[in-house]
Amino acid sequence: MSEGPVNLNRLRKERARAAKKARADENAARFGRTKAQKAEEKTAFARARAHLDAHRREEE
């Protein structure tokens, strides 16, 4: 059978922890971006902003 008595509270908490970890891994795969991807997006945004600012009309 088993090694001895089973602590149900510990078992419940371990299962909850495993479920939370699985959900976190799923979200990281779905929404996570690498540092390089974030940096590239930031530079592209800055480049687009500079391009738009360069074509802005002066208010008189």
Phi and psi in degrees as a GROMACS rama.xvg file:
@    title "Ramachandran Plot"
@    xaxis  label "Phi"
@    yaxis  label "Psi"
@TYPE xy
-102.563  174.932  SER-2
-71.1785  -25.6536  GLU-3
170.296  -159.348  GLY-4
-65.7652  147.574  PRO-5
-106.639  129.606  VAL-6
-83.4949  107.166  ASN-7
-67.2327  -32.9108  LEU-8
-64.7334  -42.6413  ASN-9
-65.0507  -42.6444  ARG-10
-61.5391  -43.8304  LEU-11
-62.5985  -44.1909  ARG-12
-67.2859  -37.9494  LYS-13
-64.8305  -41.1426  GLU-14
-64.1887  -41.8253  ARG-15
-63.5344  -41.4697  ALA-16
-62.9536  -42.6706  ARG-17
-64.7409  -39.8097  ALA-18
-65.6751  -40.6761  ALA-19
-64.3482  -41.6459  LYS-20
-64.9932  -40.4037  LYS-21
-64.1454  -41.258  ALA-22
-66.1746  -39.4963  ARG-23
-64.5135  -41.5971  ALA-24
-64.0276  -40.0112  ASP-25
-63.6305  -44.0038  GLU-26
-66.7856  -37.6619  ASN-27
-63.4954  -38.8952  ALA-28
-69.9785  -35.6078  ALA-29
-79.0713  -43.7085  ARG-30
-112.469  -13.8633  PHE-31
-70.1115  146.368  GLY-32
-130.516  150.072  ARG-33
-76.2666  165.762  THR-34
-61.9846  -38.063  LYS-35
-64.7587  -40.5028  ALA-36
-64.3444  -41.456  GLN-37
-64.1001  -42.1498  LYS-38
-64.5646  -42.3728  ALA-39
-62.2629  -42.5744  GLU-40
-64.0364  -38.525  GLU-41
-66.236  -42.0154  LYS-42
-69.4096  -36.5749  THR-43
-65.039  -39.5616  ALA-44
-64.7446  -43.2352  PHE-45
-64.2614  -39.8443  ALA-46
-63.8642  -42.9206  ARG-47
-66.2517  -40.5218  ALA-48
-63.5697  -43.1765  ARG-49
-63.3576  -39.6465  ALA-50
-63.6607  -43.4099  HIS-51
-68.033  -40.5443  LEU-52
-64.5623  -32.4698  ASP-53
-69.1718  -25.0206  ALA-54
-101.952  11.1444  HIS-55
-76.4844  138.98  ARG-56
-78.2811  145.76  ARG-57
-80.8942  135.014  GLU-58
-80.6942  137.896  GLU-59
